[in-house]
């Protein structure tokens, strides 16, 4: 009898738990429906268009293009998205104010850390204060070291020579279609793993092995970015608590990323970190017993090193496919610089690449139009006034929009929408002249300027020079589109990838090279 009574009591409590959970789920669903149907606290046209998604009916394929339109129409080049508590600006004076002059009151902020906390944790791109200063100090010492830069150049040259070019050669020979975005993501991931962690995952081998990591990173990036667009953060927080919908998918994607990060840390420990040249070894020497912290560092650098470089290269070759005159001008400069100095070399030396001013200008021009990170946000911690007179209340999210800034006539002229590398060249000899980091905040500026800037430029120039000399790309689909359609994410990526057909320029095969040397 006691056994029977215990069974009944157990069933009672199980039923009670089930009905409580079901009731909570129904209440959440009702709350979501109510939030969607209720009148928003701001009925201005901009907020209404954002909430309802009606901006797409105005002919904008991308949210970034709509923002650029709004900013161009604003007399101050600053707008308010009230339902997001967000001020968005395209004014260089405001950008300098945020990134340099008033840097202490414009940190990443706790709201931003909450949005990306599950993915980036305490990584350098998601923290302020002592954690940020500590990681910045070690990263700067590593990334700015001449020895590390030389090591990185060798890694990128090996990956280009032994994997990227043979893959393109095979595609040109067989006529197969390649997704260039996927190719560049694999390329950048192999390089980042070798440079930052001393490991070679071999993602760009000719077999193009399936990459669960790439899928997981893309999903985690997209779903984390979605949090930042939510007008009611309580919704995604509730979904995370209940582990349902998009938050369940995000949790699963981050789980895959965590497995990879922990594998990298474990492999690095097996190899030993005492004499390692890579970034992870340097951090291990300081925080050897905190695997969670090391995981956050690994994920942050993988995200930055893979996604930003891959995004920049994808947009660059999308533009070159549409502007054959730029490709021709690049080849003329490359041939001139290499004339009589080993012009048949597969990968060009750093000294020779530094002489290629037009190539450098073409890369910067591409990122002006299509920055890998289209916008960046800070959260104001004290009441403030921007240089254009915009009042900023404490707790407001303030965003500078690099994508929109590249499309401002007063900054770049009436031809700001054109891909014209010449705008970066000065003097009779056509010498590259950089612009202010606050007019061109592709690499941020001020105290948070990108520490990997020079390494990223080196990687892009290596690929550009090696590939443009040998191949042309025919982009398949999307004819007549002035701007590619972007997928949601923390970095700019093309929805559907970049399918291309590869064509050899000279009809000759590239010298065969067996495999990448170990790094």
C-alpha positions as CSV (number, residue, x, y, z in Angstrom):
1,X,0.0,0.0,0.0
2,X,2.8,2.4,0.9
3,X,4.4,1.6,-2.5
4,X,1.1,2.3,-4.3
5,X,0.7,5.6,-2.3
6,X,4.2,6.7,-3.2
7,X,3.5,6.1,-6.9
8,X,0.3,8.2,-6.8
9,X,2.1,11.0,-5.0
10,X,4.9,10.9,-7.6
11,X,2.4,11.0,-10.4
12,X,0.7,13.9,-8.8
13,X,3.9,16.0,-8.5
14,X,4.9,15.0,-12.1
15,X,1.5,16.2,-13.4
16,X,1.8,19.4,-11.4
17,X,5.2,20.2,-12.8
18,X,3.9,19.4,-16.3
19,X,0.9,21.7,-16.0
20,X,3.0,24.5,-14.5
21,X,5.4,24.3,-17.4
22,X,2.5,24.2,-19.9
23,X,0.9,27.2,-18.2
24,X,4.1,29.2,-18.3
25,X,4.5,28.4,-22.0
26,X,0.9,29.5,-22.7
27,X,1.5,32.7,-20.8
28,X,4.7,33.5,-22.7
29,X,2.9,32.9,-26.0
30,X,0.1,35.2,-25.0
31,X,2.6,37.8,-23.9
32,X,4.4,37.6,-27.2
33,X,1.2,38.0,-29.1
34,X,0.1,40.9,-27.0
35,X,3.5,42.7,-27.5
36,X,3.2,42.2,-31.3
37,X,-0.3,43.6,-31.4
38,X,0.0,46.5,-29.0
39,X,0.6,50.1,-30.0
40,X,4.3,50.9,-29.7
41,X,5.3,53.8,-27.4
42,X,6.8,55.6,-30.5
43,X,4.7,56.0,-33.6
44,X,7.2,58.0,-35.6
45,X,7.6,56.9,-39.2
46,X,11.1,55.5,-38.7
47,X,10.2,53.4,-35.7
48,X,7.0,52.2,-37.3
49,X,8.9,51.1,-40.4
50,X,11.5,49.3,-38.3
51,X,9.0,47.5,-36.1
52,X,6.7,46.5,-39.0
53,X,9.5,45.8,-41.5
54,X,7.8,48.1,-44.0
55,X,11.2,49.6,-45.0
56,X,11.6,46.6,-47.3
57,X,8.6,47.8,-49.4
58,X,10.5,51.0,-50.1
59,X,13.0,49.1,-52.3
60,X,15.7,48.3,-49.7
61,X,17.1,44.8,-49.7
62,X,19.3,45.4,-46.7
63,X,18.7,47.1,-43.4
64,X,22.1,48.8,-43.8
65,X,21.0,50.4,-47.0
66,X,17.8,51.8,-45.3
67,X,19.9,53.2,-42.5
68,X,22.2,54.8,-45.0
69,X,19.2,56.4,-46.7
70,X,17.9,57.8,-43.4
71,X,21.3,59.2,-42.4
72,X,21.7,60.9,-45.8
73,X,18.4,62.5,-45.4
74,X,19.2,63.8,-41.9
75,X,20.6,67.3,-41.7
76,X,22.9,66.3,-38.9
77,X,23.7,62.8,-40.3
78,X,22.3,61.4,-37.1
79,X,19.0,59.6,-36.5
80,X,17.1,58.1,-33.5
81,X,15.6,54.6,-33.5
82,X,13.5,55.2,-30.4
83,X,12.1,51.6,-30.1
84,X,15.7,50.4,-29.8
85,X,16.9,53.2,-27.6
86,X,19.5,53.8,-30.3
87,X,21.2,56.9,-31.7
88,X,22.9,56.2,-35.1
89,X,25.4,58.6,-36.6
90,X,27.5,58.9,-39.8
91,X,29.2,62.2,-38.7
92,X,33.1,61.8,-38.4
93,X,33.1,64.4,-35.6
94,X,30.7,62.3,-33.6
95,X,32.7,59.1,-34.3
96,X,35.9,60.8,-32.9
97,X,33.9,62.0,-29.9
98,X,32.8,58.4,-29.1
99,X,36.0,56.6,-29.9
100,X,38.6,59.1,-28.5
101,X,37.5,62.4,-26.9
102,X,34.9,60.9,-24.6
103,X,36.0,57.3,-24.7
104,X,35.6,56.6,-21.0
105,X,31.8,57.2,-21.1
106,X,31.3,55.1,-24.2
107,X,32.2,51.6,-23.3
108,X,30.8,48.4,-24.9
109,X,28.5,48.4,-21.9
110,X,26.6,45.7,-20.0
111,X,23.7,45.6,-22.5
112,X,26.1,44.7,-25.3
113,X,28.0,42.2,-23.1
114,X,24.6,40.5,-22.3
115,X,23.8,40.3,-26.0
116,X,27.1,38.6,-27.0
117,X,28.0,37.2,-23.6
118,X,26.9,33.6,-24.5
119,X,29.1,33.6,-27.6
120,X,32.1,35.8,-26.7
121,X,32.1,35.5,-22.9
122,X,34.9,37.6,-21.5
123,X,36.8,37.9,-24.8
124,X,38.4,41.2,-25.8
125,X,35.6,42.3,-28.1
126,X,32.9,42.0,-25.3
127,X,34.5,43.5,-22.2
128,X,35.6,46.8,-20.7
129,X,37.9,47.9,-17.9
130,X,40.6,45.6,-16.5
131,X,39.7,42.6,-18.7
132,X,39.9,44.6,-21.9
133,X,43.2,46.4,-20.9
134,X,44.8,43.0,-20.0
135,X,43.9,41.3,-23.2
136,X,44.7,44.4,-25.3
137,X,48.2,44.7,-23.7
138,X,49.0,41.0,-24.5
139,X,47.4,41.1,-27.9
140,X,49.3,44.3,-28.9
141,X,52.6,42.8,-27.8
142,X,51.9,39.7,-29.9
143,X,50.3,41.1,-33.0
144,X,52.6,44.1,-33.4
145,X,55.8,42.0,-32.9
146,X,58.0,41.9,-36.1
147,X,58.7,38.2,-35.4
148,X,55.0,37.4,-35.3
149,X,54.3,39.5,-38.4
150,X,57.0,37.6,-40.3
151,X,55.5,34.3,-39.0
152,X,52.0,35.3,-40.1
153,X,53.2,36.3,-43.6
154,X,54.8,32.9,-44.0
155,X,51.7,31.2,-42.9
156,X,49.5,33.2,-45.3
157,X,51.9,32.6,-48.2
158,X,52.0,28.9,-47.6
159,X,48.2,28.7,-47.4
160,X,47.9,30.8,-50.6
161,X,50.5,28.8,-52.5
162,X,49.7,25.3,-51.4
163,X,45.9,25.4,-51.0
164,X,44.1,28.4,-52.3
165,X,45.7,28.6,-55.8
166,X,45.6,24.8,-56.5
167,X,41.9,24.8,-55.5
168,X,41.2,27.7,-58.0
169,X,43.3,25.9,-60.6
170,X,41.3,22.7,-60.3
171,X,38.0,24.7,-60.5
172,X,39.2,26.4,-63.7
173,X,40.2,23.1,-65.2
174,X,37.0,21.2,-64.3
175,X,34.5,24.1,-64.7
176,X,33.0,23.4,-61.3
177,X,31.2,26.2,-59.4
178,X,32.9,27.5,-56.2
179,X,31.3,29.4,-53.4
180,X,34.0,32.0,-53.0
181,X,32.7,33.1,-49.7
182,X,33.0,29.6,-48.3
183,X,36.5,29.3,-49.8
184,X,37.7,32.5,-48.1
185,X,36.2,31.5,-44.8
186,X,38.1,28.3,-44.9
187,X,41.3,30.1,-46.0
188,X,41.0,32.7,-43.2
189,X,40.2,30.0,-40.6
190,X,43.2,27.9,-41.5
191,X,45.4,31.0,-41.2
192,X,44.0,32.2,-37.9
193,X,44.3,28.8,-36.3
194,X,48.0,28.6,-37.4
195,X,48.9,32.2,-36.5
196,X,46.9,32.4,-33.2
197,X,46.9,28.8,-32.0
198,X,49.8,27.1,-33.8
199,X,47.5,24.5,-35.3
200,X,46.4,23.6,-38.9
201,X,42.8,22.4,-39.2
202,X,43.2,21.9,-43.0
203,X,39.8,23.3,-43.9
204,X,41.0,24.4,-47.4
205,X,42.3,21.0,-48.5
206,X,41.3,20.2,-52.0
207,X,38.5,17.9,-50.7
208,X,36.9,20.9,-49.0
209,X,36.0,18.8,-45.9
210,X,32.6,19.5,-44.4
211,X,32.9,22.1,-41.7
212,X,30.5,21.9,-38.8
213,X,32.4,24.7,-37.2
214,X,31.6,27.1,-40.1
215,X,27.9,26.3,-39.8
216,X,28.0,26.7,-36.0
217,X,29.9,30.0,-36.2
218,X,27.5,31.3,-38.8
219,X,24.4,30.3,-36.8
220,X,25.8,31.7,-33.5
221,X,26.8,35.0,-35.2
222,X,23.4,35.4,-36.9
223,X,21.3,34.5,-33.8
224,X,23.4,36.7,-31.5
225,X,23.0,39.6,-33.9
226,X,19.3,39.0,-33.9
227,X,19.3,39.8,-30.2
228,X,20.6,43.3,-30.9
229,X,17.7,44.0,-33.2
230,X,15.0,43.0,-30.8
231,X,12.8,45.9,-29.7
232,X,11.8,44.0,-26.5
233,X,15.0,42.3,-25.0
234,X,12.7,40.5,-22.5
235,X,11.5,38.3,-25.4
236,X,14.9,36.7,-26.2
237,X,15.8,36.5,-22.5
238,X,12.6,34.6,-21.8
239,X,13.3,32.3,-24.7
240,X,16.8,31.7,-23.4
241,X,15.4,30.9,-19.9
242,X,13.0,28.4,-21.4
243,X,15.5,27.1,-24.0
244,X,13.1,27.4,-26.9
245,X,13.1,28.8,-30.5
246,X,16.0,30.8,-31.7
247,X,17.7,30.7,-28.2
248,X,17.7,26.9,-28.3
249,X,19.4,26.9,-31.7
250,X,21.9,29.5,-30.4
251,X,22.7,27.3,-27.4
252,X,23.3,24.3,-29.7
253,X,25.5,26.3,-32.1
254,X,27.6,27.7,-29.2
255,X,27.9,24.2,-27.9
256,X,29.6,23.1,-31.1
257,X,31.9,26.2,-31.0
258,X,32.8,25.4,-27.4
259,X,33.8,21.8,-28.3
260,X,36.1,23.1,-31.0
261,X,37.6,25.8,-28.8
262,X,38.3,23.3,-26.0
263,X,39.9,20.9,-28.5
264,X,42.2,23.7,-29.7
265,X,43.2,24.5,-26.1
266,X,43.8,20.8,-25.4
267,X,45.9,20.3,-28.5
268,X,47.9,23.4,-27.8
269,X,48.7,22.1,-24.3
270,X,49.9,18.7,-25.8
271,X,52.3,20.6,-28.1
272,X,53.5,22.7,-25.2
273,X,53.2,26.5,-24.9
274,X,56.6,27.4,-23.4
275,X,58.2,28.3,-26.8
276,X,55.0,28.8,-28.9
277,X,54.9,31.8,-31.2
278,X,51.1,31.9,-31.3
279,X,48.7,34.1,-29.3
280,X,47.1,31.2,-27.3
281,X,50.5,30.1,-25.9
282,X,51.1,33.7,-24.7
283,X,47.8,33.8,-22.9
284,X,48.3,30.3,-21.5
285,X,51.4,31.5,-19.8
286,X,49.4,34.0,-17.9
287,X,46.0,32.3,-17.3
288,X,47.0,28.7,-17.5
289,X,44.3,27.4,-15.1
290,X,41.3,29.3,-16.4
291,X,40.1,27.2,-19.4
292,X,36.8,29.2,-19.6
293,X,38.8,32.5,-20.0
294,X,41.0,30.8,-22.6
295,X,37.9,29.6,-24.4
296,X,36.5,33.2,-24.6
297,X,39.9,34.4,-26.0
298,X,39.9,31.6,-28.6
299,X,36.4,32.3,-29.8
300,X,36.9,36.0,-30.0
301,X,40.0,35.7,-32.2
302,X,38.4,33.0,-34.4
303,X,35.4,35.3,-35.0
304,X,37.6,38.3,-35.8
305,X,40.2,36.5,-37.8
306,X,37.9,34.3,-39.9
307,X,34.8,36.4,-40.5
308,X,36.2,39.9,-41.1
309,X,39.0,38.8,-43.5
310,X,36.6,36.4,-45.3
311,X,34.0,39.2,-45.6
312,X,36.4,41.7,-46.9
313,X,37.8,39.3,-49.5
314,X,34.4,38.2,-50.7
315,X,33.2,41.8,-51.3
316,X,36.5,42.7,-52.9
317,X,36.2,39.9,-55.6
318,X,32.5,40.6,-56.0
319,X,33.4,44.2,-56.9
320,X,36.3,43.1,-59.2
321,X,34.0,40.8,-61.1
322,X,31.8,43.9,-61.9
323,X,34.7,46.2,-62.6
324,X,37.1,44.6,-65.0
325,X,38.9,48.0,-65.5
326,X,40.1,47.8,-61.8
327,X,41.4,44.3,-62.3
328,X,43.3,45.4,-65.4
329,X,44.8,48.4,-63.6
330,X,45.9,46.1,-60.7
331,X,47.6,43.7,-63.2
332,X,49.4,46.5,-64.9
333,X,50.8,47.7,-61.6
334,X,51.7,44.1,-60.5
335,X,53.5,43.4,-63.8
336,X,55.4,46.7,-63.6
337,X,56.5,46.2,-60.0
338,X,57.6,42.6,-60.7
339,X,59.2,43.3,-64.0
340,X,62.7,41.6,-64.0
341,X,62.4,40.4,-60.4
342,X,60.9,37.0,-60.4
343,X,57.6,37.8,-62.0
344,X,56.7,34.1,-62.1
345,X,56.8,33.7,-58.4
346,X,53.6,32.2,-57.0
347,X,53.6,34.5,-53.9
348,X,55.1,38.0,-53.9
349,X,57.4,39.2,-51.2
350,X,56.3,41.8,-48.7
351,X,58.7,44.4,-50.1
352,X,57.3,44.1,-53.5
353,X,53.7,44.3,-52.2
354,X,54.5,47.5,-50.4
355,X,55.3,49.1,-53.8
356,X,51.8,48.2,-55.1
357,X,49.9,51.4,-54.3
358,X,46.9,50.9,-56.6
359,X,46.4,47.4,-55.2
360,X,46.4,48.8,-51.7
361,X,44.0,51.5,-52.8
362,X,41.6,49.0,-54.3
363,X,41.4,47.0,-51.1
364,X,40.7,50.1,-49.0
365,X,38.1,51.3,-51.6
366,X,36.3,47.9,-51.4
367,X,36.1,48.2,-47.6
368,X,34.8,51.7,-47.8
369,X,31.8,50.4,-49.7
370,X,31.5,47.1,-47.9
371,X,33.1,47.2,-44.5
372,X,33.3,43.8,-42.8
373,X,31.7,45.2,-39.7
374,X,29.0,47.5,-41.0
375,X,28.3,49.3,-37.7
376,X,29.5,49.3,-34.1
377,X,27.7,50.3,-30.9
378,X,28.7,51.7,-27.5
379,X,26.5,52.4,-24.5
380,X,26.7,55.8,-22.9
381,X,27.3,55.8,-19.2
382,X,26.7,59.5,-18.5
383,X,24.5,62.3,-20.0
384,X,26.4,63.8,-23.0
385,X,26.1,66.0,-26.1
386,X,27.6,65.0,-29.4
387,X,29.5,67.6,-31.5
388,X,26.4,67.9,-33.8
389,X,24.3,68.9,-30.9
390,X,22.5,65.6,-30.3
391,X,21.7,65.1,-26.7
392,X,22.6,61.6,-25.4
393,X,21.0,60.4,-22.2
394,X,22.7,57.9,-19.9
395,X,22.0,54.3,-20.9
396,X,21.5,55.2,-24.6
397,X,23.0,52.9,-27.3
398,X,25.1,55.0,-29.7
399,X,26.1,53.5,-33.0
400,X,28.4,54.8,-35.7
401,X,27.5,53.3,-39.1
402,X,30.7,52.7,-41.2
403,X,28.6,51.3,-44.1
404,X,26.5,54.5,-44.4
405,X,29.6,56.7,-44.0
406,X,31.1,55.2,-47.1
407,X,28.0,56.5,-49.0
408,X,28.1,60.1,-47.8
409,X,28.6,62.7,-50.6
410,X,30.1,65.3,-48.3
411,X,32.8,62.8,-47.2
412,X,33.6,61.1,-50.5
413,X,32.2,63.2,-53.3
414,X,29.3,62.8,-55.7
415,X,30.7,59.5,-56.9
416,X,30.7,58.0,-53.4
417,X,28.6,55.1,-54.7
418,X,31.3,54.2,-57.3
419,X,34.1,51.7,-56.9
420,X,37.0,54.0,-57.7
421,X,40.4,53.2,-56.1
422,X,41.9,56.4,-57.6
423,X,40.3,58.4,-54.8
424,X,42.9,57.1,-52.4
425,X,46.0,58.0,-54.6
426,X,47.8,61.4,-54.4
427,X,50.4,63.0,-56.6
428,X,51.8,62.3,-60.0
429,X,53.1,58.9,-58.9
430,X,49.8,57.8,-57.4
431,X,50.9,57.3,-53.8
432,X,48.3,55.8,-51.4
433,X,47.1,58.4,-48.9
434,X,45.1,57.1,-45.9
435,X,42.1,59.0,-44.5
436,X,41.2,59.8,-40.9
437,X,40.1,56.7,-38.9
438,X,37.0,58.7,-37.9
439,X,36.0,59.3,-41.5
440,X,36.9,55.7,-42.4
441,X,36.2,53.7,-39.2
442,X,36.5,50.3,-40.9
443,X,39.2,49.4,-38.3
444,X,37.6,51.5,-35.5
445,X,39.8,54.2,-34.1
446,X,41.1,55.8,-30.9
447,X,41.7,53.4,-28.0
448,X,39.9,50.5,-29.5
449,X,41.6,50.6,-32.9
450,X,41.9,47.1,-34.5
451,X,45.2,45.5,-33.4
452,X,45.1,43.1,-36.3
453,X,44.8,45.8,-38.9
454,X,48.2,45.3,-40.5
455,X,48.0,41.5,-40.5
456,X,44.5,41.6,-42.1
457,X,45.8,44.0,-44.8
458,X,48.8,41.7,-45.5
459,X,46.5,38.7,-45.8
460,X,44.2,40.5,-48.2
461,X,47.0,41.9,-50.4
462,X,48.7,38.4,-50.6
463,X,45.5,36.9,-51.9
464,X,44.7,39.8,-54.2
465,X,48.0,39.8,-55.9
466,X,48.3,36.1,-56.2
467,X,44.7,35.5,-57.5
468,X,44.2,38.5,-59.7
469,X,47.4,37.7,-61.7
470,X,46.1,34.2,-62.6
471,X,42.3,34.1,-62.5
472,X,39.1,35.9,-63.4
473,X,35.8,35.2,-61.7
474,X,32.4,35.1,-63.3
475,X,29.7,35.6,-60.6
476,X,26.7,33.4,-61.2
477,X,23.3,35.0,-60.5
478,X,22.4,38.4,-59.1
479,X,22.8,40.2,-62.5
480,X,21.9,43.8,-62.3
481,X,22.1,44.0,-58.5
482,X,24.0,47.1,-57.4
483,X,24.4,45.9,-53.9
484,X,24.6,42.3,-52.7
485,X,22.0,41.0,-50.3
486,X,23.5,40.5,-46.8
487,X,22.6,37.8,-44.3
488,X,22.1,38.8,-40.7
489,X,25.2,38.5,-38.6
490,X,27.9,40.2,-36.6
491,X,30.0,40.7,-39.7
492,X,28.8,41.3,-43.3
493,X,28.2,38.1,-45.3
494,X,26.4,37.5,-48.5
495,X,23.1,35.7,-48.3
496,X,23.5,32.6,-50.4
497,X,27.3,32.9,-50.6
498,X,29.2,34.0,-53.8
499,X,28.9,31.3,-56.5
500,X,31.5,31.8,-59.2
501,X,33.0,30.2,-62.2
502,X,36.8,30.4,-62.3
503,X,38.7,31.2,-65.5
504,X,42.4,31.0,-66.0
505,X,43.8,34.2,-67.6
506,X,46.8,32.8,-69.6
507,X,45.7,29.2,-70.3
508,X,48.7,27.8,-68.5
509,X,48.6,25.6,-65.4
510,X,50.1,26.9,-62.2
511,X,53.2,25.0,-61.0
512,X,51.9,22.1,-58.9
513,X,52.8,22.1,-55.2
514,X,52.2,19.1,-53.1
515,X,51.0,20.3,-49.7
516,X,51.3,23.1,-47.3
517,X,54.5,23.2,-45.2
518,X,54.0,22.8,-41.6
519,X,53.7,25.9,-39.5
